[in-house]
Structures are given as C-alpha cells and as structure tokens.
Amino acid sequence: MEKFYYAVIQKSETSPFYTVEIPDIEGYTQGVSMEEAIEMAEDVVAAILEVSDNKNTKASDFETINKKYGGEGIHIMKIAVRPDLMYEWSDKVKKNISFSSRTLDEIDSFAKKMKMNRSAFIDYAAHEVINKYKSKQVSA
C-alpha cells in the first residue's frame, strides 16, 4: 500500500514560485513550476520522515486537508512517500555482506524495477520485513 501525505500547493502572488506546504509533517518547499514543486515536495517528505521523529505521523484524509486549506487557486495533491529518496537522506554505514549470485541477480532486477540502487533496495526490503515482524509482535 502506497503511503502518502497531502500537499497544499499555491502559485505565489509575489514571486514566480509555487509554494508547497505538507501540513501533517510541517514541511515546506517551493518550485518554479507545478512539476518542480511536486518533485521538491517528494524530497521534503522523504527528508523529514528520514531525519526526524515524524516517521509515524498519520496522514490526514483529503476532506480534513481540503476543509482547512482548500480554496480558489489551491491545489491539494497526494505526495508519495518514496523509500528511494528516504535512503538518500539516511545516514550510511558501509559493511561487507555476502549473497548468493542468484539472490544478487534478483535483488538487482527488483531494484531496477523500483528505480533504486542495490543498497537502497536492500535497505528498503529489510525495513519492510522488520516492520511486518514488529506489527505481528504487537498484535500477538
């Protein structure tokens, strides 16, 4: 299931920029076009979630965001939480690990499909397994 947060995007009246606010995680950014504003928002979401204590912040639903921030000239858009960008913001520790060549080929294949490098994919996959295990432990 894709995790996302809503962004509130508005064309600035005083500059050539689109301003972006991600209310649920107190993120702000801007871009010179709507496309750049969305790209910057994805990066801000990843950075905030990776380097802060906001990792477990629940996203508000559309109605809540729209009621509080909606209006003329306001665009409310889903901004995906991208594990590949979160990886870019995380602290890295280099360690040697070994895989069978078949497993490494599969890792590389899936990493490519997900537009990640090998290390980012392994980091992402490990977190997925750990989080599934933790959620089973909590519900047990």
C-alpha positions as CSV (number, residue, x, y, z in Angstrom):
1,M,0.0,0.0,0.0
2,E,1.4,3.4,-1.0
3,K,1.9,5.8,1.8
4,F,1.4,9.5,1.1
5,Y,0.7,12.9,2.6
6,Y,-1.4,15.7,1.1
7,A,0.4,18.8,-0.1
8,V,-1.2,22.2,-0.4
9,I,0.2,23.9,-3.5
10,Q,-0.5,27.5,-4.4
11,K,1.0,29.9,-7.0
12,S,2.7,32.7,-5.2
13,E,1.2,36.2,-5.9
14,T,4.6,37.9,-5.2
15,S,7.1,35.6,-6.9
16,P,7.3,33.2,-9.8
17,F,7.2,30.2,-7.4
18,Y,4.6,27.6,-6.4
19,T,4.6,27.3,-2.7
20,V,4.1,23.9,-1.1
21,E,3.0,23.0,2.4
22,I,2.7,19.5,3.8
23,P,0.7,20.2,6.9
24,D,0.9,16.7,8.6
25,I,4.7,16.8,8.8
26,E,5.2,20.6,8.9
27,G,7.1,20.5,5.6
28,Y,7.5,23.5,3.3
29,T,9.1,24.0,-0.1
30,Q,8.6,25.7,-3.5
31,G,9.3,25.2,-7.2
32,V,9.3,27.4,-10.3
33,S,6.6,25.1,-11.9
34,M,3.9,22.8,-10.6
35,E,6.0,19.8,-11.7
36,E,9.1,21.1,-9.8
37,A,7.0,21.9,-6.8
38,I,5.8,18.3,-6.6
39,E,9.3,16.9,-7.1
40,M,10.5,19.2,-4.3
41,A,7.6,18.1,-2.1
42,E,8.6,14.4,-2.6
43,D,12.1,15.3,-1.5
44,V,10.9,17.2,1.6
45,V,8.6,14.4,2.7
46,A,11.5,11.9,2.4
47,A,13.9,14.2,4.2
48,I,11.6,15.0,7.1
49,L,10.5,11.4,7.6
50,E,14.0,10.1,7.4
51,V,15.8,12.5,9.7
52,S,13.1,13.5,12.2
53,D,10.8,11.9,14.7
54,N,7.8,12.3,12.4
55,K,8.1,8.8,10.9
56,N,4.9,7.6,12.4
57,T,2.8,10.7,11.7
58,K,-0.5,9.6,10.3
59,A,-1.7,11.4,7.1
60,S,-4.9,13.3,7.3
61,D,-7.7,12.5,4.9
62,F,-8.5,14.7,1.9
63,E,-11.6,16.1,3.5
64,T,-9.7,17.3,6.5
65,I,-7.0,19.0,4.5
66,N,-9.5,20.5,2.0
67,K,-11.7,21.9,4.8
68,K,-8.7,23.6,6.4
69,Y,-6.7,24.7,3.4
70,G,-8.9,24.4,0.3
71,G,-10.0,27.4,-1.7
72,E,-9.6,29.2,-5.0
73,G,-6.2,28.7,-6.5
74,I,-5.3,26.0,-4.0
75,H,-4.3,22.6,-5.3
76,I,-4.3,19.7,-2.9
77,M,-2.3,16.7,-4.1
78,K,-1.0,13.4,-2.8
79,I,2.7,13.3,-2.3
80,A,4.0,9.7,-2.2
81,V,6.5,8.6,0.5
82,R,9.4,7.4,-1.7
83,P,11.8,5.0,0.0
84,D,14.4,5.7,-2.6
85,L,14.5,9.3,-1.6
86,M,14.4,8.5,2.1
87,Y,17.5,6.3,1.5
88,E,19.3,9.4,0.1
89,W,18.7,11.3,3.3
90,S,19.6,8.5,5.7
91,D,23.0,8.1,7.4
92,K,25.0,5.4,5.7
93,V,27.3,2.8,7.2
94,K,29.3,0.6,4.9
95,K,29.6,-3.1,5.7
96,N,30.5,-6.1,3.8
97,I,27.8,-8.7,3.3
98,S,27.5,-11.8,1.1
99,F,24.7,-13.1,-1.1
100,S,24.4,-16.0,-3.5
101,S,24.9,-14.8,-7.1
102,R,21.2,-15.8,-7.8
103,T,19.9,-13.7,-5.0
104,L,22.1,-10.8,-6.0
105,D,20.7,-11.0,-9.6
106,E,17.2,-11.0,-8.2
107,I,18.0,-8.0,-5.9
108,D,19.4,-6.1,-8.9
109,S,16.4,-6.9,-11.0
110,F,13.9,-5.7,-8.4
111,A,16.0,-2.7,-7.5
112,K,16.0,-1.6,-11.2
113,K,12.2,-2.1,-11.4
114,M,11.8,0.1,-8.4
115,K,14.3,2.7,-9.7
116,M,16.6,2.1,-6.7
117,N,20.2,1.1,-6.5
118,R,21.2,-2.2,-4.8
119,S,21.9,-0.7,-1.4
120,A,18.6,1.3,-1.3
121,F,16.6,-1.8,-2.3
122,I,18.2,-4.0,0.4
123,D,17.7,-1.2,3.0
124,Y,14.0,-0.9,1.9
125,A,13.4,-4.6,1.8
126,A,14.9,-5.2,5.2
127,H,12.8,-2.4,6.7
128,E,9.6,-4.0,5.1
129,V,10.4,-7.4,6.7
130,I,11.3,-5.8,10.1
131,N,8.1,-3.7,10.1
132,K,6.0,-6.8,9.3
133,Y,7.6,-8.7,12.1
134,K,7.2,-5.9,14.5
135,S,3.5,-5.5,13.6
136,K,2.9,-9.2,14.2
137,Q,4.6,-9.0,17.6
138,V,2.4,-6.0,18.6
139,S,-0.8,-7.7,17.5
140,A,0.1,-11.1,19.1
